[in-house]
């Protein structure tokens, strides 16, 4: 449904007269900064060179896989073989590979609600059964071992996301370790969506790759590296799934775009620019945590990571779709209804994304303060 909001925001912007206040985009999790300068420069050099940039190996260029393995040593202290790293067509291309390699039609895969909608949509399209665990503020909208123990029968798999979309909350290292241990001991395949790693503010973070030999990790260059349109991501695979995923990748995608792989490798050398992006998100987050309650959005999720605030609007509306449409029409601020992320309670929630320009985030809060 977020795509419908994007279309509505685009239409409103196109219809505005010259000089009218522009639409402020808080509906989509797309960094406004774009790829770092070093990545663009590397891509430019490659385009001017003699390499025809044809297919790469299905799991990607060797140098990029080795750089990703080094990344795990630098960030997590994990000695990871590059043989376990698969470069993918974004995280979106990684999920079908993971689901098909790890599960069979009819298998039951659990996840906490609210959740990233494509989890459910892809699983359902593949003939698998999503199992929804309703999570709330008491667990920061994250799953717990206690909730997993209540599932009968036990699922075949579990998807976790930390930091998560839409709530922006995290599984703390001890919580993720407990879940990873429970999954491994009970034969439940853990898939850890770590696409927002690096975008964390005060809470520590951990990777499931360091906590379980059977977990699948999915990550991407879209968020921390600000490279959404380059469609480049990666997986860290357990030993038993390396060959199955490779065969699937060869048949589905052949390889991720060659030019995107070159740019992605160069992005690792742009840490100063990337840290500046995070500092900007932090400033916007800190401002909105004060300004949105002043504008009547008093029930916000803990903003531990990513660039989202999940707002409970049940004191203002029981129809978040209508609420978002009216907010766009009357204030020019675009946000996303919670029904995308939670099919039973989403009518009471909306998601604000604060990865846009800082000035827009401040202007949005000012517009909403005058709107009821």
ABEGO torsion letter per residue (X at the ends): XAAAAAAAAAAAAAABBBGBBBBBBAABBBBAAEBBAAAAAAAAAAAABABAGBBBBAAEBAAAAAAAAAAAAAAAGBBBBAAABBBBBEAAAAAAAAAAAABBBGBBBBBBOBBBAAAAAAAAAAGBBBBBBBBBAAAGGBBBAAAAAABOBBBABBBBBOBBOAAGBBBBAAAAAAAAAAAAAAGBBBBBBAAABGBBAABBBBBAAAABAABBBBBBAAAAAGBAAAGBBBBBBBAAAAAAAAAAAAAAAGBBBAAAAAAAAAAAAAAAAAAAAAAAAAAAAAAAAAAAAAAGBABBBBBABEBBBBBBAAAABABAAAAAAAAAAAAGBBBBBAAAABAAAAAABBBBBAABBAAAAAAAAAAAAABX
